[in-house]
Amino acid sequence: MMRGSGSKEVAARGREDLSGASWRRGAPPAPWNGHRCPPPPALASPPIEPSVKRPKPPRSTCLLVCMLNVLSKWISPSSRYLPCCQGTTSGHGVFARGIVSVVPGGSEKKTRRRCVKSRSCLLCVAVVFVGWLSGCSMKGDGHLHYGPIDESARRPAGLTGENLFMPMDLATPTDRRLGSGAPGPAYWQQRVDYDIDCRVDTENDAISASERITYHNNSPHRLDYMWVQLEQNLFNPESLGAKSHAPGGILHGRLTFEGGDHVESITAGGRDLEYHVYDTLARVELPEPIEPGGTFEFEIVWDFEIPPYYRRMGVEEVEDGKIFELAQWFPQVCNYDDVHGWNTLPYLGRGEFYTNYGTYNVNITVPATYTVTATGLLQNESEVLTPTVRDRLAEAMASDEPVWIVSPDEVGDASLRPRTDGEMTWRFRAENVRTFAFAASDAFQWDACKADVTDRDGTVRAVRVQSLYPKEAEAWSADHEDGGSTRVLKHSIEFYSDFVYPYPYPVMTNVNGPEDGMEYPMIIYCGGRENVRGMQGVTDHEVGHSWFPMIVNTDERRHIWMDEGFTTFINIYSRSALYGKPINFDRHKRQTLEVARSKNRQPIALPPDRMWNRWVGNLGYRKAAMGLVLLRELVLGHERFDTAFGEYVERWVFKSPQPDDFFR
């Protein structure tokens, strides 16, 4: 499943100076800064499953066995009957005796007098005949090659169904992507920077915005046109995503909302650009080609109504006000890469995103009573936060325990706001991120503390971890004796920074609102409110996505297992450390076996939009993670696996690997 032989080769070529679970380049074998998991339990062989009633083979198979019985009895009356594949030998015995009795001269007495030569010839004819019908053949090497009689019983192995251990058919190495799996000296990727001004209409649940996009063509190709994503068009009932929607799918059965982006203009240098919209994509005709190494600036003005149902974003009314969560909300240039050129797979809802890194400067205007949190660092704290709030944030940056920034009793307190009338604009800046998301509410409680991250050079720095949530989210409260969202954030940031790669950003925020669970750079959305373990599990999972795919930028539209599977894998070890228990992957085993035993299996190497709804979690999450656990615990061992996996991460930080790069 995870191509064990390929991973072994990577491990064999990996660094030799690491052991245990530390993936830090050049670090000596050592515990994970106090986060070493308890030793995993001895992994015994899985129990043998109860026998499953196999489907009966076709009647033609039984007929062939009967013919063999007839011929063998004719040739040697003392021979025993072959067992029936549907039962005992008795049926075939009766059938065989009946055939013998009607064959001219076919009595058992006469059969005994037949010459050995005739018997041998008949037996050879029977073997060849049966082999021909059953898929057997005699090849030039003198050996009999055979396969299943019933084609419906064939179980493919390997890429061609011939050999599970055959070498993988990987893409030909180039100076962009080397045969070692590393980015080569000619590797390139595009960069796109965004300056966005947006206003949230909290009365009508709508967004109006404009953006200036600066496109950097780092490719060796001349670009004559450009593709832009308009992902809000998913919420139009005429979209491909809506029309391909199935019950229980991502649109929750509500297909009557007339949503989508209303693009007012696309301009460059004050001149209108021609563009054509195709579902969730727009092709923009450029006034002149963008040459290799060149840049191009253009502007888009647009607006949309926020959908009344949730898909990675939405609006929710709670007791103290409203919560807005915005994601995949702005026109974004498609990724142009060295493998697919323009990546123009439509947004159907299941597959997430594959975008370019860039710098975002985003201004968000909301009513003065609202608090905004977003991807990046707030640039104008003195304008939108009171001295009291700023002092509490400074206190939190020196604390290992959550500090109240806005306590439950202070929600709506005018003394914690610079003003309560009119609107205010919150300004954020984020560097080296692949998208931008934000949340706004007048009902947020807010607590924060620090997480300690050790960089590769040994420098220890503090990352602000914070949670914003309504009073309904009881399990999130800093005062909850067993819960506390911010405590989980702290654990996850520190654990993954040591276990995978140092968290590179200055902040991580968890927001409770309408979305059940979704990840974006420096901000995650989690919907559970009362179940402590549920909140902890979703939070830890979404934080893990900061590494896959936010730091290692994979193509989520095509390869769900490279972000969801990898994240689910590292979650297993994080939760072991969080709860102080051995690693537990029972659910992963159960769901992997469920897929393996099913009549119509699907592989993990499918785009998520082509997976059956009920199997997205089984395949893209748990089965992929299970393969990595088996490699680490049973096949390669911790030292070899951690060396290889750590090298993969180090090579592709802030770059875009393909599956072949991982397998190598």
Wavefront OBJ file of the C-alpha trace (Angstrom):
o trace
v 0.000 0.000 0.000
v 2.752 2.402 1.002
v 5.208 0.827 -1.393
v 7.439 -0.667 1.296
v 10.336 -1.434 -1.013
v 10.550 2.164 -2.164
v 10.498 3.429 1.399
v 13.275 1.005 2.328
v 15.444 2.404 -0.419
v 14.836 5.930 0.844
v 15.683 4.847 4.374
v 18.834 3.099 3.232
v 20.046 6.306 1.636
v 18.935 8.441 4.591
v 20.994 10.049 7.305
v 22.822 7.716 9.662
v 23.250 10.201 12.532
v 19.711 9.953 13.918
v 17.955 7.364 16.020
v 14.740 6.947 17.930
v 12.075 9.467 17.010
v 14.156 12.608 16.626
v 14.128 13.983 13.080
v 16.256 17.019 13.762
v 19.169 17.255 11.320
v 22.406 16.582 13.141
v 20.745 16.003 16.520
v 22.067 13.166 18.687
v 19.771 10.338 19.670
v 17.621 11.791 22.402
v 14.083 11.840 23.770
v 11.611 14.134 22.038
v 12.188 17.014 24.479
v 10.175 15.242 27.087
v 7.580 14.063 24.593
v 8.845 10.540 24.025
v 5.877 8.222 23.720
v 5.692 5.186 26.013
v 7.194 2.105 24.365
v 4.697 0.670 21.922
v 3.169 -2.628 22.943
v 4.442 -5.768 21.379
v 2.639 -6.104 18.109
v 1.397 -9.643 17.938
v 0.047 -11.099 14.765
v -3.530 -9.975 14.258
v -6.098 -12.552 15.249
v -7.332 -14.757 12.475
v -10.696 -13.562 11.391
v -13.604 -16.015 11.493
v -13.934 -17.891 8.275
v -16.075 -16.108 5.754
v -18.443 -18.024 3.529
v -16.895 -17.873 0.110
v -19.059 -17.419 -2.966
v -19.627 -20.620 -4.901
v -17.510 -20.921 -8.025
v -19.306 -21.050 -11.356
v -20.865 -24.336 -12.426
v -18.322 -24.556 -15.240
v -15.624 -25.108 -12.623
v -17.541 -28.039 -11.144
v -18.039 -29.468 -14.635
v -14.294 -29.395 -15.243
v -13.658 -31.257 -11.997
v -16.275 -33.798 -13.007
v -14.543 -34.303 -16.369
v -11.251 -34.922 -14.592
v -12.959 -37.501 -12.392
v -14.384 -39.227 -15.459
v -11.066 -39.321 -17.280
v -9.064 -40.401 -14.264
v -11.557 -43.169 -13.508
v -11.534 -44.277 -17.141
v -7.742 -44.384 -17.169
v -7.296 -45.859 -13.692
v -10.416 -47.380 -12.113
v -8.687 -47.532 -8.740
v -8.104 -43.778 -8.577
v -10.012 -41.641 -6.116
v -12.480 -38.969 -7.077
v -11.337 -35.356 -6.865
v -13.165 -33.370 -4.153
v -15.895 -31.095 -5.357
v -15.216 -27.376 -4.921
v -18.842 -27.002 -3.895
v -19.091 -29.984 -1.592
v -17.939 -33.581 -1.215
v -16.825 -36.133 -3.756
v -20.119 -37.985 -3.747
v -21.847 -35.883 -6.338
v -18.955 -36.145 -8.718
v -18.728 -39.887 -8.094
v -22.293 -40.420 -9.217
v -21.834 -38.043 -12.135
v -18.584 -39.749 -13.172
v -20.014 -43.238 -12.971
v -22.949 -42.121 -15.089
v -20.649 -40.777 -17.784
v -18.505 -43.905 -17.797
v -21.508 -46.109 -18.147
v -22.646 -44.494 -21.382
v -19.263 -44.220 -23.058
v -18.971 -46.965 -25.690
v -16.774 -49.601 -24.263
v -16.485 -47.480 -21.170
v -17.196 -50.079 -18.495
v -14.723 -50.241 -15.675
v -13.701 -53.751 -16.781
v -12.850 -52.635 -20.306
v -11.213 -49.446 -19.058
v -8.658 -51.492 -17.128
v -7.543 -53.117 -20.387
v -6.711 -49.801 -22.096
v -3.080 -49.300 -22.838
v -0.937 -47.018 -20.758
v -0.162 -44.914 -23.815
v -3.810 -44.136 -24.445
v -4.309 -43.242 -20.837
v -1.344 -40.883 -20.863
v -2.546 -39.167 -24.019
v -6.017 -38.663 -22.606
v -4.601 -37.259 -19.384
v -2.428 -34.763 -21.264
v -5.412 -33.685 -23.348
v -7.454 -33.191 -20.170
v -4.750 -31.110 -18.471
v -4.281 -28.876 -21.501
v -8.055 -28.490 -21.950
v -8.652 -27.616 -18.315
v -5.656 -25.297 -18.317
v -6.947 -23.480 -21.369
v -10.347 -22.900 -19.768
v -8.980 -21.941 -16.369
v -6.263 -19.553 -17.466
v -3.381 -22.031 -17.215
v -0.752 -22.144 -19.910
v 2.506 -23.848 -20.736
v 5.191 -21.272 -21.349
v 8.545 -21.562 -23.001
v 10.312 -22.058 -19.684
v 8.759 -25.515 -19.380
v 6.712 -24.643 -16.288
v 2.971 -24.638 -15.934
v 1.614 -21.165 -15.258
v -1.858 -20.941 -13.839
v -4.294 -18.464 -12.377
v -7.813 -18.290 -10.961
v -10.569 -19.903 -12.968
v -13.123 -17.263 -12.013
v -11.979 -13.816 -13.163
v -14.190 -12.166 -10.546
v -11.930 -13.700 -7.881
v -8.799 -12.050 -9.245
v -7.111 -9.811 -6.692
v -4.718 -7.363 -8.349
v -1.283 -7.005 -6.785
v 1.155 -4.243 -7.558
v 0.663 -1.607 -10.198
v -0.098 -4.086 -12.996
v -1.712 -6.816 -10.923
v 1.193 -9.190 -11.602
v 3.625 -8.810 -8.730
v 3.198 -7.005 -5.453
v 6.945 -6.487 -5.164
v 7.731 -5.401 -8.692
v 9.626 -2.105 -9.058
v 7.363 0.920 -9.177
v 6.879 2.714 -12.457
v 8.026 6.142 -11.287
v 8.351 9.254 -13.402
v 11.664 9.726 -15.173
v 13.996 11.834 -12.981
v 14.877 15.310 -14.198
v 17.048 18.158 -12.954
v 13.838 19.538 -11.397
v 12.945 16.365 -9.467
v 15.875 14.036 -8.884
v 15.938 10.269 -8.795
v 16.740 10.499 -5.079
v 13.367 12.115 -4.405
v 14.890 15.528 -3.724
v 14.131 18.786 -5.548
v 16.845 19.312 -8.133
v 18.944 22.366 -9.022
v 16.381 23.357 -11.662
v 13.350 22.994 -9.358
v 11.014 25.982 -9.529
v 7.628 27.036 -8.214
v 5.506 30.115 -8.722
v 4.825 32.772 -6.113
v 1.694 34.889 -5.769
v 1.246 37.832 -3.371
v -2.120 39.283 -2.350
v -3.228 42.657 -0.990
v -6.891 42.352 -0.024
v -9.460 44.764 1.392
v -12.714 43.196 2.490
v -15.810 44.184 4.434
v -18.064 41.801 6.323
v -21.740 42.744 6.159
v -22.883 41.162 9.417
v -26.536 42.107 8.854
v -26.884 40.474 5.445
v -24.184 37.789 5.807
v -22.222 38.963 2.786
v -18.673 39.827 1.757
v -17.555 42.628 -0.550
v -13.874 42.892 -1.409
v -11.118 43.888 -3.787
v -7.625 42.502 -4.232
v -4.395 43.345 -5.987
v -2.513 40.230 -7.089
v 1.193 40.167 -7.937
v 2.139 37.064 -9.906
v 5.805 36.011 -10.049
v 6.593 33.728 -12.979
v 9.529 31.655 -11.726
v 9.004 29.015 -14.406
v 11.069 28.751 -17.607
v 7.852 29.123 -19.612
v 6.090 32.075 -21.159
v 2.526 32.354 -19.871
v -0.076 33.651 -22.320
v -3.111 33.354 -20.023
v -3.923 32.673 -16.404
v -6.404 30.518 -14.487
v -8.114 31.811 -11.343
v -10.162 29.847 -8.820
v -13.644 31.105 -7.933
v -14.418 28.540 -5.259
v -17.570 30.235 -4.006
v -19.195 29.126 -7.266
v -19.482 25.677 -5.703
v -22.513 27.015 -3.858
v -24.450 27.722 -7.042
v -27.003 24.949 -7.679
v -25.783 24.765 -11.297
v -22.177 24.023 -10.308
v -20.536 20.678 -11.042
v -20.179 20.117 -7.321
v -23.884 20.693 -6.710
v -24.935 18.536 -9.657
v -22.678 15.678 -8.591
v -23.789 15.959 -4.986
v -24.913 12.748 -3.289
v -27.036 12.348 -0.147
v -24.834 12.704 2.887
v -22.235 14.562 0.819
v -20.408 17.778 1.487
v -23.315 20.138 0.724
v -25.526 18.485 3.342
v -28.426 18.158 0.900
v -29.146 21.897 0.633
v -28.879 22.797 -3.033
v -31.311 25.682 -3.387
v -29.041 28.570 -2.380
v -28.205 30.830 -5.334
v -24.629 31.432 -4.255
v -21.352 32.086 -6.011
v -18.878 34.851 -6.723
v -20.160 37.988 -8.387
v -17.085 39.313 -10.183
v -17.511 43.009 -10.828
v -14.244 43.489 -12.695
v -10.808 42.094 -13.492
v -8.402 44.840 -14.547
v -4.712 45.536 -15.063
v -3.324 49.059 -15.236
v -6.848 50.461 -15.337
v -7.824 48.360 -18.372
v -10.440 45.598 -18.305
v -9.137 42.095 -18.899
v -11.138 39.575 -20.870
v -12.091 36.538 -18.824
v -14.381 33.520 -19.123
v -15.910 31.651 -16.183
v -16.123 27.862 -16.233
v -17.791 26.554 -13.084
v -15.327 27.280 -10.220
v -12.608 28.544 -12.566
v -11.995 31.638 -14.671
v -9.544 31.922 -17.554
v -8.050 35.403 -17.727
v -6.573 36.579 -21.020
v -3.378 38.534 -20.456
v -2.659 41.758 -22.340
v 0.805 40.367 -23.091
v 2.644 37.179 -22.070
v 4.412 36.958 -18.743
v 7.996 36.096 -19.619
v 10.121 33.751 -17.461
v 11.275 35.715 -14.423
v 8.628 38.390 -15.022
v 5.806 39.665 -12.819
v 2.248 40.708 -13.538
v -0.114 42.775 -11.384
v -3.878 42.847 -11.739
v -6.958 43.627 -9.658
v -10.230 41.816 -8.987
v -13.361 43.289 -7.416
v -16.008 40.829 -6.259
v -18.696 40.045 -3.682
v -20.771 37.090 -2.555
v -23.395 35.995 -0.075
v -22.186 33.612 2.606
v -23.914 30.224 2.155
v -26.527 29.283 4.753
v -24.965 25.814 5.094
v -21.450 24.924 6.060
v -18.583 23.796 3.922
v -15.288 24.972 5.394
v -16.955 28.291 6.200
v -20.263 29.735 7.314
v -22.230 31.838 9.798
v -23.690 30.716 13.101
v -25.881 32.523 15.592
v -25.097 31.826 19.257
v -26.477 33.254 22.484
v -24.142 36.268 22.591
v -24.058 37.094 18.889
v -22.804 35.716 15.552
v -19.732 33.800 14.452
v -18.357 34.198 10.921
v -15.780 31.740 9.579
v -14.387 32.566 6.141
v -12.183 30.263 4.068
v -11.595 29.686 0.365
v -13.394 32.971 0.023
v -11.285 35.039 -2.408
v -10.344 34.577 -6.082
v -6.983 32.831 -6.036
v -4.604 32.105 -8.907
v -4.347 28.406 -9.757
v -1.050 26.651 -9.200
v 1.106 26.342 -12.320
v 3.719 23.633 -11.718
v 6.254 21.486 -13.568
v 4.070 18.357 -13.497
v 0.576 19.410 -14.641
v 1.058 22.948 -15.902
v -2.063 24.850 -14.840
v -3.847 22.857 -12.151
v -7.468 23.377 -13.126
v -9.359 20.602 -11.378
v -12.700 22.148 -10.387
v -13.645 22.629 -6.763
v -16.261 19.947 -6.127
v -16.185 20.253 -2.355
v -14.296 17.170 -1.216
v -10.839 17.910 -2.627
v -9.389 20.851 -0.744
v -6.728 23.036 -2.364
v -3.307 23.212 -3.994
v -1.998 26.748 -4.195
v 1.150 28.850 -4.318
v 3.063 30.337 -1.418
v 3.000 34.089 -1.066
v 2.703 37.105 1.215
v -0.751 38.303 2.263
v -1.675 41.772 3.474
v -5.359 41.633 4.353
v -7.561 44.402 5.786
v -10.846 43.211 7.294
v -13.555 45.729 8.179
v -16.217 44.683 10.696
v -18.504 46.354 13.254
v -16.551 47.862 16.165
v -18.058 45.329 18.566
v -16.487 42.406 16.681
v -13.179 40.638 17.322
v -11.245 39.304 14.324
v -8.614 36.564 14.227
v -6.890 35.376 11.069
v -3.940 33.858 9.288
v -0.894 35.955 10.148
v -0.007 38.617 12.704
v -2.216 41.552 13.605
v -0.439 44.717 12.440
v -2.498 47.423 14.173
v -3.042 46.173 17.713
v -3.028 49.688 19.160
v -5.965 50.657 16.933
v -8.253 47.712 17.603
v -7.177 46.384 21.030
v -7.282 48.257 24.338
v -4.182 48.514 26.566
v -5.755 45.969 28.930
v -6.097 43.364 26.175
v -2.572 44.026 24.912
v -1.159 43.636 28.445
v -2.934 40.310 28.858
v -1.537 39.079 25.543
v 1.956 39.996 26.717
v 1.334 38.070 29.950
v 0.184 35.058 27.942
v 3.433 35.046 25.968
v 5.271 34.327 29.221
v 2.840 31.693 30.529
v 2.623 27.930 30.056
v -0.991 27.966 31.258
v -3.871 29.740 29.471
v -4.429 33.371 30.404
v -7.846 34.980 29.947
v -7.735 37.712 27.305
v -11.528 38.112 27.300
v -13.151 36.108 30.094
v -16.725 34.735 29.974
v -17.982 37.639 32.067
v -16.334 40.209 29.784
v -17.942 39.206 26.472
v -19.625 42.371 25.197
v -17.880 44.561 27.784
v -17.449 47.989 26.187
v -14.413 48.752 28.363
v -12.387 46.140 26.431
v -13.000 47.856 23.091
v -11.524 51.093 21.752
v -15.054 52.036 20.720
v -18.404 50.357 20.161
v -19.902 52.460 17.372
v -19.259 52.279 13.653
v -16.688 49.966 12.111
v -13.037 49.102 12.617
v -10.475 47.621 10.249
v -8.171 44.841 11.407
v -4.936 44.526 9.401
v -3.094 41.233 9.121
v 0.119 40.171 7.413
v 1.217 36.612 6.701
v 4.393 35.551 4.922
v 5.116 32.302 3.128
v 1.599 30.867 3.380
v -0.535 29.086 0.794
v -3.880 30.734 1.578
v -5.641 33.039 4.064
v -8.625 32.464 6.373
v -10.262 34.493 9.142
v -13.037 34.480 11.733
v -15.015 37.348 13.273
v -17.541 37.487 16.111
v -19.079 39.621 18.834
v -19.463 36.515 21.038
v -15.871 35.356 21.478
v -14.269 34.422 24.755
v -10.504 34.444 24.308
v -7.592 32.794 26.125
v -3.946 32.300 25.191
v -0.526 31.079 26.328
v 2.839 30.285 24.738
v 4.285 27.201 23.097
v 8.063 26.728 23.041
v 9.597 25.811 19.690
v 13.272 24.965 19.224
v 14.607 25.862 15.796
v 17.258 23.908 13.931
v 20.000 26.225 15.200
v 18.985 25.566 18.812
v 17.184 28.873 19.314
v 14.070 28.617 21.471
v 11.226 30.968 20.601
v 7.710 31.473 21.891
v 4.672 30.946 19.659
v 1.347 32.412 20.725
v -1.344 29.725 20.899
v -4.865 31.023 21.448
v -8.499 29.955 21.327
v -11.599 32.018 20.547
v -15.011 30.474 21.184
v -18.557 31.207 22.412
v -19.869 30.386 25.867
v -21.556 27.277 24.460
v -18.138 25.655 23.932
v -17.756 24.372 27.488
v -14.938 21.925 26.758
v -12.841 24.753 25.321
v -12.733 26.841 28.480
v -9.412 27.552 30.124
v -11.171 26.795 33.430
v -12.355 23.324 32.375
v -10.585 20.815 34.626
v -10.115 18.230 31.872
v -10.376 20.402 28.782
v -9.039 23.631 27.465
v -8.470 24.085 23.753
v -5.344 26.176 24.264
v -3.668 23.432 26.283
v -4.104 21.066 23.348
v -2.722 23.696 20.959
v 0.361 24.053 23.131
v 0.913 20.305 23.277
v 0.434 19.828 19.535
v 2.680 22.700 18.435
v 5.478 21.579 20.756
v 5.135 17.879 19.956
v 5.040 18.202 16.166
v 7.833 20.793 16.206
v 10.037 18.175 17.799
v 8.604 15.126 16.054
v 8.442 16.481 12.498
v 9.850 19.990 11.922
v 9.941 23.259 13.935
v 6.706 25.219 13.543
v 7.796 28.254 11.483
v 4.953 30.693 12.171
v 4.421 33.112 15.099
v 0.867 32.157 16.063
v -1.680 29.331 16.033
v -5.375 29.987 16.623
v -8.279 27.614 17.233
v -11.785 28.925 16.526
v -15.065 27.317 17.535
v -17.899 28.016 15.132
v -20.012 26.442 12.410
v -17.311 24.362 10.680
v -16.730 20.899 12.184
v -13.013 20.749 11.448
v -10.765 22.466 8.935
v -7.205 23.727 8.721
v -5.570 26.819 7.257
v -2.231 28.512 7.850
v -1.987 29.640 11.485
v -5.718 29.121 12.084
v -7.994 26.096 12.436
v -11.754 25.632 12.826
v -13.180 22.997 15.197
v -16.895 22.581 15.866
v -17.236 20.262 18.899
v -18.205 21.990 22.140
v -19.020 19.619 24.975
v -17.055 16.417 24.381
v -13.529 16.936 25.730
v -11.923 13.998 23.900
v -13.668 14.986 20.693
v -12.404 18.558 20.957
v -8.887 17.364 21.728
v -8.837 14.900 18.847
v -10.089 17.342 16.203
v -7.814 20.116 17.464
v -4.738 17.890 17.413
v -5.592 16.655 13.920
v -6.105 20.122 12.454
v -2.924 21.447 14.072
v -1.065 18.512 12.511
v -2.102 19.848 9.116
v 0.229 22.788 9.717
v 2.953 20.372 8.562
v 0.970 18.516 5.904
v 0.064 20.395 3.705
v 0.827 23.922 5.017
v 4.604 23.480 5.339
v 5.014 20.581 2.879
v 2.703 21.816 0.122
v 0.978 18.786 -1.418
v -1.753 18.630 -4.044
v -4.897 17.976 -2.000
v -7.173 17.854 -5.031
v -5.367 14.749 -6.318
v -3.507 13.129 -3.412
v -5.560 13.221 -0.230
v -3.365 10.584 1.424
v -0.319 12.875 1.308
v -1.911 15.343 3.716
v -4.750 13.550 5.520
v -2.903 10.247 5.723
v 0.374 11.779 6.895
v -1.423 13.965 9.424
v -3.426 11.031 10.773
v -0.148 9.122 11.108
v 1.576 11.749 13.241
v -1.657 12.174 15.255
v -1.268 8.601 16.526
v 2.019 9.474 18.225
v 0.893 12.891 19.414
v -2.125 11.445 21.227
v 0.033 8.734 22.739
v 2.154 11.491 24.283
v -0.864 13.614 25.244
v -2.574 10.809 27.160
v 0.577 8.995 28.332
v -0.501 5.711 26.757
v 0.909 3.368 24.091
v 0.072 4.178 20.505
v -3.422 3.068 19.538
v -4.391 2.404 15.948
v -7.295 -0.001 16.437
v -9.632 2.195 14.419
v -7.129 2.356 11.588
v -6.804 -1.437 11.488
v -10.559 -1.929 11.576
v -11.252 0.503 8.746
v -8.337 -0.781 6.655
v -9.677 -4.327 6.921
v -13.169 -3.121 6.097
v -11.894 -1.749 2.807
v -9.742 -4.797 2.101
v -12.663 -7.176 2.601
v -15.140 -5.228 0.548
v -16.314 -6.534 -2.803
v -15.526 -3.360 -4.737
v -12.345 -1.967 -3.260
v -10.840 1.437 -3.992
v -7.149 2.375 -3.670
v -5.847 5.301 -1.620
v -4.309 6.751 -4.794
v -7.584 8.307 -5.914
v -8.601 11.965 -5.978
v -10.889 12.501 -2.978
v -13.782 13.577 -5.188
v -13.737 10.098 -6.768
v -13.882 8.215 -3.480
v -17.168 6.999 -2.115
v -18.361 9.272 0.677
v -18.224 6.605 3.365
v -14.693 5.607 2.388
v -12.910 8.943 2.324
v -11.909 8.540 5.968
v -11.056 4.851 5.596
v -8.800 5.376 2.579
v -7.393 8.888 2.683
v -6.957 9.032 6.440
v -6.774 5.702 8.270
v -5.488 3.260 5.643
v -2.677 5.597 4.595
v -1.747 6.191 8.243
v -1.863 2.463 8.930
v 0.665 1.834 6.177
v 3.075 4.325 7.719
v 2.606 2.834 11.197
v 3.425 -0.627 9.842
v 6.534 0.712 8.152
v 7.721 2.423 11.324
v 6.799 -0.251 13.846
v 7.286 -3.524 11.940
v 9.121 -3.126 8.646
v 11.833 -0.485 8.972
v 11.976 0.296 12.662
v 11.999 3.728 14.261
v 15.531 4.746 13.369
v 15.421 3.948 9.660
v 11.869 5.204 9.182
v 12.434 8.450 11.087
v 15.599 9.134 9.124
v 13.838 8.644 5.778
v 10.633 10.477 6.725
v 12.563 13.319 8.310
v 14.675 13.694 5.182
v 11.531 13.867 3.046
v 10.176 16.706 5.195
v 13.486 18.588 5.260
v 13.794 18.430 1.482
v 10.282 19.667 0.756
v 9.676 22.374 3.370
v 7.808 25.187 1.559
v 7.966 23.208 -1.680
v 5.513 20.949 -3.527
v 6.367 17.216 -3.668
v 4.578 14.667 -5.814
v 3.913 11.037 -4.787
v 6.966 9.822 -6.710
v 9.174 12.171 -4.691
v 7.937 10.553 -1.485
v 8.298 6.980 -2.759
v 11.876 7.664 -3.792
l 1 2 3 4 5 6 7 8 9 10 11 12 13 14 15 16 17 18 19 20 21 22 23 24 25 26 27 28 29 30 31 32 33 34 35 36 37 38 39 40 41 42 43 44 45 46 47 48 49 50 51 52 53 54 55 56 57 58 59 60 61 62 63 64 65 66 67 68 69 70 71 72 73 74 75 76 77 78 79 80 81 82 83 84 85 86 87 88 89 90 91 92 93 94 95 96 97 98 99 100 101 102 103 104 105 106 107 108 109 110 111 112 113 114 115 116 117 118 119 120 121 122 123 124 125 126 127 128 129 130 131 132 133 134 135 136 137 138 139 140 141 142 143 144 145 146 147 148 149 150 151 152 153 154 155 156 157 158 159 160 161 162 163 164 165 166 167 168 169 170 171 172 173 174 175 176 177 178 179 180 181 182 183 184 185 186 187 188 189 190 191 192 193 194 195 196 197 198 199 200 201 202 203 204 205 206 207 208 209 210 211 212 213 214 215 216 217 218 219 220 221 222 223 224 225 226 227 228 229 230 231 232 233 234 235 236 237 238 239 240 241 242 243 244 245 246 247 248 249 250 251 252 253 254 255 256 257 258 259 260 261 262 263 264 265 266 267 268 269 270 271 272 273 274 275 276 277 278 279 280 281 282 283 284 285 286 287 288 289 290 291 292 293 294 295 296 297 298 299 300 301 302 303 304 305 306 307 308 309 310 311 312 313 314 315 316 317 318 319 320 321 322 323 324 325 326 327 328 329 330 331 332 333 334 335 336 337 338 339 340 341 342 343 344 345 346 347 348 349 350 351 352 353 354 355 356 357 358 359 360 361 362 363 364 365 366 367 368 369 370 371 372 373 374 375 376 377 378 379 380 381 382 383 384 385 386 387 388 389 390 391 392 393 394 395 396 397 398 399 400 401 402 403 404 405 406 407 408 409 410 411 412 413 414 415 416 417 418 419 420 421 422 423 424 425 426 427 428 429 430 431 432 433 434 435 436 437 438 439 440 441 442 443 444 445 446 447 448 449 450 451 452 453 454 455 456 457 458 459 460 461 462 463 464 465 466 467 468 469 470 471 472 473 474 475 476 477 478 479 480 481 482 483 484 485 486 487 488 489 490 491 492 493 494 495 496 497 498 499 500 501 502 503 504 505 506 507 508 509 510 511 512 513 514 515 516 517 518 519 520 521 522 523 524 525 526 527 528 529 530 531 532 533 534 535 536 537 538 539 540 541 542 543 544 545 546 547 548 549 550 551 552 553 554 555 556 557 558 559 560 561 562 563 564 565 566 567 568 569 570 571 572 573 574 575 576 577 578 579 580 581 582 583 584 585 586 587 588 589 590 591 592 593 594 595 596 597 598 599 600 601 602 603 604 605 606 607 608 609 610 611 612 613 614 615 616 617 618 619 620 621 622 623 624 625 626 627 628 629 630 631 632 633 634 635 636 637 638 639 640 641 642 643 644 645 646 647 648 649 650 651 652 653 654 655 656 657 658 659 660 661 662 663 664
